[in-house]
């Protein structure tokens, strides 16, 4: 069974590479991937294929590594703490899309985290070029960072986004409308396709409502000023337990190190909310983007429980717990023009639509912070990166990240400190990305 699964995974990866090589015979992006068919219909039926392949290689340098031990999952004895260098196929994604008249549809399959999952699966109807309704498995209209496609991810997702907004899709109905100076989106959502093995007679998949509003007081080909607010209210899924369980965790530096050192779990949660403020600026040379987020968890009438794997706290039925975080990232183009902005998606790409001969070169810096009080600890990140875009379809980037955790960030109780200090480490990552 294991060898069969590996063969399937390798086949998907090979398909992405081969399809990309066949479809991208020049430096222009995916305009060549679509075909049009008449099939006896009054309107054209369009079919297309796109995808992306992201490869990461990373090395880690923990500070005072000898002060820590680690208890792997399922083990009974502690081991010396290690952060070994490695490589990862961060994503190998293949998407199929089509359209007929005002209708469009899409289905994506992705290989990530050593498993194959479905991503976007939806059908959409466009009432006008600026208004559409989408039904299916999709990202909620929440956060510019969350709604920036992973094909435009030059560096690892900031820790606060990974922790406070779990990057997952839900089944739902969402509508968007936009103009030159604004963007509006809202939706009603149920559960996610990522859940497996739901028990019989379970209570439900959870449900939620999301909304996002963006104002663009300046929005030209040369300059964009982007200001936005979004919010989510959601109940936890109860397909494997009736306790209202929510699990949180975030990775920093690189997904090659797959452990989430700042992590924890709630039980007895009735609902939770996420509020987000976003702002961004772009001109031909400079780009800056930041978000401030707050997640609040409310318990049922009976007390709830929160744990980081080492300590457990009881939360009275009348109380709620809030965590906050934020990030700021900026870049300066050493060569070429700054990234493009999508009016229809209210998000930025990672490269301009025009690339100079020899490629565009970008210098990037960033910082982030997350605070869960004493429940799961605090964390800080500092980032520096240089990215080269030889064309609109390829990216090669080198990044350095310094991450520091407080003593309560213990990887669900598996990380042990001999002197009570929190873990800090440095990450050097090389990322190669190919999109088509």
Buried (B, 14 or more C-beta within 10 A) or exposed (E): EEEEEEEEBEEBBEBBBEBBEEBBEEEEBBEBBBEEEEEEEEEEBBBBBBBBBBBBBBBBEBBEBEBBBBBEEEEEEEEEBEBEEBEBBBBBBBBBBBBBEEEBBBBBBBBBEEEBBEBBBBBBBBEEEBBBBBBBBBBBBBBBBBBBBBBBBBBBBBBBBBBBBBEBBBBBBBBBBBEEEBBBBBBBBBBBBBBEEBEEEBBBBBBBBBBBBBBBEEBEEEBBBBBBEBBBBBBBBBBEEEBBBBEBBBBBBBBBBEBBBBBBBBBBBBBBBBBBBBBBBBBEEEBBBBBBBBBBBBBEEEBBBBBBBBBEBEBEEEEBBBBBBBBBBBBBBEEBBBBBBBBEBBBBBBBBEEBEEEBBBBEBBBBBBBBBBEBBBBBBBBBBBBBBBBBBBBBBBBBBBBBBBBBBBBBBBBBBBEEEBBBBBBBBBBBBBBBB
